[in-house]
Amino acid sequence: MIPRFVRLALVSAAVLGVTLGAQQATPPGPVTNQELLDGLKADGSNWLTFGGNYANHRFSPLTQITPENVGSLQPKWTFQTATLGNFETTTLVRDNVLYVTGPLNVAWAVDARSGRQIWRYRRELPDNLTACCGLVNRGFAALGERLFMVTLDAHLLALDMKTGAVVWDAILGDYKTGYAATLAPLVVKDKVIVGVAGGEYGIRGFIDAYDAQSGKRAWRFYTIPGPGDPGNNTWQGESWKIGGTGVWVTGAYDPETNAIFFGTGNPGPDYHSESREGDNLYSCSLVVLDADTGTLKWHYQFTPHDVHDYDSTEVPILADIPISGQPRKVVMFANRNGFYYTLDRTTGRVIVAKPFVQTTWAKSIDAQGRPMLQPGHRPDEKGERTCPDLTGGTNFWPPSFDPRTRLFFVNAREACATFYAYKPEYVPGQRFTGGAQQLVNNRDEKPFGAFRAIDPATGERKWEFLTPTPSRAGILTTASNLLFTGDGEGNLLALNSRTGTLLWRYQMGATLHGTSPVTYMLDGKQQLLVPAGTTLTAWALPDGAGNATR
């Protein structure tokens, strides 16, 4: 249900949109497939994909803002959205226009120079919505003159980039049975690729591809195999029908192999697992599909038969790096289960698997890539203490990778919990988790946060910056050795990405939640756009500071 006060807030937001009206701005040019392939290699004036490029590096080549002058950054404008909740979006930047999605499927086009609204879209959502875990949206995708956005009632929309008008509307699933969608779509060639959320409601997860022009579905890959398909025997009885395994964070794309990489969610019910004995493929996995057909190329399961809600819906990062003196094509993955992984991205073979936070449910990852379980970490009615907690060693907030230093940056959480399990009854459209957790938070043991730099060739920690409160901020890095993120107390942080040294902080009044800043050039000046709470703030150096080169 959407509470009455939320509906009233939406009405207020609508009134605000009418008051502002449409502002005049130069219409953006169409986004091409070549630009999506180039990512941030161009002039730095755009940010066109969720991760900045198809590999999800969130690394910018811009260098005007430096460790020496970052303390001189000044806010240029602030855009108040008048909505409730938090941004979890990555803002797209195209020809000096910002495209941003917010809670409850409200979206805006904003003039990057002035911060004024150009257009606003608001979706009418049903009162009996069942979406779990925040009424959020993680951003647009773009192709041609269209933007693509999923909705909390499990639709995929194409919007006109210039006006915000709906071009087509495709139904992904039935929201009344628990289906929802929150991820930023991934555009590959002529297809828009999305997944569904709803694992807490006993859905059967899938990844879909839709034709960007017509909105017709091109293919579907079920993340739980059906009868007769390889892997169905990893589900007990008919538990595969209601086994969750959603896909709610954007994947990566490798043009060389035409492969897409998506992390999958936990099996259901989350904690009480007696009805689903087996590994429960392809839950808590990385699935790698052919982008044209949706055919499975390979998979790797991080947490077989998960009982702690350790979704593997984190952001995969692709790179080519030397390991033991040999060039390797890898996919890097900091997992909610507390382990960091470097996998061969052509075969799925494990190259590195090491804990990056305190991890008690498993000792290590064996030579076959399976976790070596510790005894006594299966939830029951009495409760069992496990690290990390259900939010995990990290989660949906995006990491970053610097291709120059070959360092992987992750916002880590150190937290433990007592997990409980009870036998649930499946009722369509109702929660189907079979348990809960109680966070360990007392005088002797408190959760804390840590921004960590990891060498993906070895799993070795190169540096860390500790914070007293865990945060849910993503990470942006730049070629001037800067790392931008946020702590759990509402501070925007700038660190030296080579050393982890704090260079600057600014109290934003709200936290970065599941998102990171983005950076781009505007009129010769590097901009830093920060989404905190439900407010966008653009930052730049004062006139005369820095230079206008990359």
Secondary structure, DSSP 4 states (H G I P E B T S, - for coil): ---HHHHHHHHHHHHHHHHH-PPP-PPPPPBPHHHHHHTTSS-SS-B-STTSSTT---EE---SS-TTTGGG-EEEEEEE---SS---PBPEEETTEEEEE-GGGEEEEEETTT--EEEEEEPPPPTT----S-S---B-EEEBTEEEEE-TTSEEEEEETTT--EEEEEE-S-GGGT-B--SPPEEETTEEEEE-B-GGGT-B-EEEEEETTT--EEEEEESS--TTSTTGGGS-TTGGGG-B----S--EEETTTTEEEEE---BSSSS--GGG-S--TTTTEEEEEETTT--EEEEEESSTT--S-----SPPEEEEEEETTEEEEEEEEE-TTSEEEEEETTT--EEEEEESS---SEEEE-TTS-EEEPTT-S-BSS-EEESS-TT-SS-SS--EEETTTTEEEEEEEE--EEEEE------TTS----EEEEE--SSS---EEEEEEE-TTT--EEEEEEESS--B---EEETTTEEEEE-TTSEEEEEETTT--EEEEEE-SS--BS---EEEEETTEEEEEEEETTEEEEEEPPTTSS-S--
